[in-house]
Every structure is written in C-alpha cells, then in structure tokens.
Amino acid sequence: MKDYMIIGEILGVHGVRGELKVKPLTDDPKRFSELARVTVRHKGKTADYAVASVRYHQNQVWLSFEGVTDRTTAETFRGALLSVPREESVPLGPDEFFIADLIGVRVIDARKGDIGTIKDILTGTGSVDTIEIALNAEKKMLYVPFRKVFFKDWDLEAMTVAADIPEDYFLL
C-alpha cells in the first residue's frame, strides 16, 4: 500500500499571478477544494505547500500555493505530481480501488493460471476502464475491460486477483 496517493499533475500556468493548471487524477476533482496542504513531487524532490486557492475550469483545477505569486516561479512546477497522505484520501465504496494499489497485482486466470501482473489501469478509454496486464510468457500486453465479470475476487494483501478472461482476449 502506498503512503501517498497522487491526485493531480501540474500541466502549466494560468495568468501572471502563479496560478497552476492541474489535471485531476482522481474520480472526485472537487476534493481539491478541501485541501489545506499538498505534497509536490518533481524532478526527484518532494516538498509540501499550503494551498492558497482553488477554482475549476472545464476539466482542470486551477490551484495556487501560498508564497507562489508570479508566473516565473509557477513555471518551475510544470510536470510535477500532487499527492496527499493516504489517510487524507477520499473514502472508497464497495468494489472500489485506488489504481496505485492494483499495480503489480498478479492475475490468476481460471483456465491459464498465473498469466501476469497488472501494469496499469487505463482510464478514459471508453465507457469502462481497461486493465493492462504484462503477460508472463510473452513480451506483450493484454488489455481487458475492468469489469467484475472478468475480475472476480481481489486479495490485495496477497497481491492477487482471480480472473476469468475470455479466450478471445488472448488472441489479439
């Protein structure tokens, strides 16, 4: 389990007063309104910043930090990831997961056994997210819709998921 959860990526700057354009990496972008502090990870360095203001524009969050009041300073944050301590994460409902907790989980298929590990969860690929599985036997990826019918029993402590993936997905 990760100690910190990534909630956004700084894409650039808006205006001349140091406001940052943030791509939310959370299902609940409104959570930014409740932030007092955020941890910034950039170029191998980590620092905490107090949040001065938050507003929303289209699919972005516009955020400013206390002490960052000009465009030149704000530009240095481009590409940085924003994170919060795990205990400040939005509570999950039943059958909900943090993507970070699923990376590295072994996929045990009902017919093929241990087929590989989850490399990523691809969001925004359509009406349902897609699980990217690095296959053990081959140097290729398997892409399967993130649906309960395919991924039935999750055991995050053992880092495994029991899957029943149709044969057709293996033929691609």
Buried (B, 14 or more C-beta within 10 A) or exposed (E): EEEBBBBBBBBBBBEEEBBBBBBBBBEEBEBBEEBEEBBBBBEEEEEEBEBBEBEBEEEBBBBBBEEBBEBEEBEEBBEBBBBBEBEBBBEEEEEEEBBBBBBEBBBBBEEBEEBBBBBBBBEEEEEEBBBBBBBEEEEEEBEBBBEEEBBEEBEEEEBBBEBEBEEEBBEE
